Each structure stands twice: as C-alpha cells, then as structure tokens.
Amino acid sequence: MKRDLLYIGALALLGLGACKGDQTPASHDEGEGHAHADEIVFPAAKAEAAGVKVSVVEAVPFRQVIRTSGQITAARGDEAVAVATVSGIVAFRVTLTEGTPVARGAALLALSSDNIAEGDPVRRARVDFETARKEYERMKALLPDKIVSEKEFAQAERSYENARISYEALAKNHSAGGQVVTAPIAGFVKNVLVKEGDYVTVGQPLVELAQNRTLYLRAEVSEKYYPYLRGIVSANFKTPYDDHVYELGGMDGKLLSYGKLASDGSRYVPVTFEFTGGGNLVPGSYVEVYLLSTPMEHVVALPHTALVEEQGTYFVYLRDDDEEDAYLKREVTLGADNGRSVQILKGVNIGDQVVTEGAYQVKLASATAAIPPHTHEH
C-alpha cells in the first residue's frame, strides 16, 4: 500500500502526461475503437505551458541539397594593415587584442627613434625641408637676372616640393613619444603582429584590421557533384560556435563563382558566395554548408525541431485527429536537409497535425507514462 501511494504521488509531481485509460501505461482497451498502443495523452493546458506547438503539414517548395564543409573569409577590400611609416621601437598607445574595436584614424601605437643610430626621421625631414626651401628661394630670386638657368631652378623646385611632402607626411602624426601609427579603417583588430619594444623598419606590417561588412563563403564540393553545380543558387551554413542556421538569401548573398576544375591534388571543387556579414561571424572559421540546388515542388518538409532521434532512427509526434490531448509517435524517413528543414520521404502525409516545437516535451511525457506501476502489497 505504501509503494502505491509513493508511485501515485510521483506521477502527480511529474504532471506531464500519461497513456490514455487507467493508470495502466502505454496500453488501451480494445473496445475504445480509436485507441492506439503508442498513443500519448498530454493535456492541452500542460502542452501549451511546455511550449508544444502543432502545425498542419502542407506541400512546400524545397531544393535539392548538397551538404559539405567550407570556410568564411573576409572579402577583398574589407581588411587593411597598419604599417610602420618610419623605423623605430614599438610603444603601444592603447591595449590591442584580437577583437578590439577601433575607429578610423585612431592611434594604435607609436614608433620611437630616439635611441637608434638613424635618429628621429621627423627631425631629419625637417632639416632637409628647410635646406631645400632656402635653396629654392635663393634660386627663385636669381632667376630673373639669368644668374641661374631654368633647368637649375626646376631641379631646386622639385627638390623643395619632395622635401615638403615628406616632412608634412611625417610631421602630421609626430608626437613627443614618437611617430604615431593610426588605424587606416574603422573595424576591429584581427591580429597584432608586433610586441612592445620590437624594432621595426619602414613598411613593416604592425596590426591587421577587419570590418566584417562583406564576407566570402567558400564551400568545397566533391567532384562527384560537379554536374549539379550549375543549379546551385544559394546556401545555408552553420558555425561550430552556435546552433543558428544562417541563410544567405536573407543576408544579401549571391553566388560569385564555382570552380571549373578541382584544385591540384584535391578532389574538391570550390564554390564561392559573397554576403553581408554579421557581428557573430568570425572570418577564418570553418562551417557546415548546405548548398541549395535544383528546386522540388510539393515536398513534405518539417523543421529540425519536429524531429526526435532515437539510436539513429527519427520520429515525429502527430496529434490525434479525434483527441486534442492525444499524440501518436511516428517513424519517418528523411530526405534532403537544408540545415533548417528536412524533406520527409515517408511517415507523414499532407494534412497531418505534427508537433513542430516541443517534441522532446512530448517524448518526456511518453517516458513518464511508461513508468511501470508497483504491485500491491498488504
């Protein structure tokens, strides 16, 4: 008796659902007519509280899918590198780590030349500029009297202009701490190529910056699918760091090209898309790609949230047409998968009422109902 009370109390606490009929699990009186051995009773109020949603299956347009892997890369022109404008010792102006946002023209670091043999390049440029300016002005005063030739004056003028341009370019970002290197674009830090105290020379790359406004998706497709590449129009993809499925159709995506030949030493053909990037996408990351190809009409397809997997076999839950609180477990055969929805080849028909959200809650209700009752003891 005590065990019976404990069992009934446990079912009351779980409060999920039960098989139709008495407390007997997963079985029904054959005289009920519409009862099924695999029917699960899940009261409507509890199903709603658990987030269960039911949709009527309709025929929808779908596309053949080629599933493969790929990589996200930054588009050309969407990245820039801050380089050393003078030789010197690196001194960071701000903390620079990968992902740090920066504004265009923001100071990144300074290059000090005080303690190197060549000396301060700005001071040298100023001396050269002043010398060239004086020579130019002298030649200019002598030119009317034909004391200097036109050729000599032109050469002095050219030397003066070159010295002026060089000095102004260096003086613009000069400070007490050295020559300041600024961000050429607005974006974020992709990679820091130097350390505090490093000695760098003119033109050496210092900091890589990226914007992520435009990105490329490069998919690698097995050469056996080459005949189907002409039909590819778009793609979906999924990153390893979130469960969201990105659809290029909603990201201004477009197909740029597909390879006409496999790469040397490879059996894969590249397919490249361009799309507008989002803040959550990291250039360089590898992704799972679903290439969308030839269209198919009148397809039965369900979202991934409708599927429940058990040891490699997939099932869905159908609401009983005669009982709003009853659900039937149905095995299905899957077809093409675009990452968000799956083609159903067998097991579901148009017009069926299928659980499209909260399927695992229905499964939990089924497992609860299957708890075997204890025998009576007196």
Secondary structure, DSSP 8 states (H G I E B T S, - for coil): -HHHHHHHHHHHHH-S-B-SSSS-TT---GGGSS--TTEEE--HHHHHHTT-EEEE--EEEEEEEEEEEEEEEE-TTSEEEEE-SS-EEEEESS---TT-EE-TT-EEEEEE-TTSTT--HHHHHHHHHHHHHHHHHHHHHHGGGTSS-HHHHHHHHHHHHHHHHHHHHHHHTEETTEEEEE-SSSEEEEEE---TT-EE-TT-EEEEEE--SEEEEEEEEEGGGGGGGGG--EEEEE-TT---EEEGGGTT-EEEEE-SS--TT-SEEEEEEEEE--TT--TT-EEEEEEEEEEEEEEEEEEGGG-EEETTEEEEEEE-SS-TTEEEEEEEEEEEE-SSEEEEEES--TT-EEEEE-HHHHHHHHHHHT--------
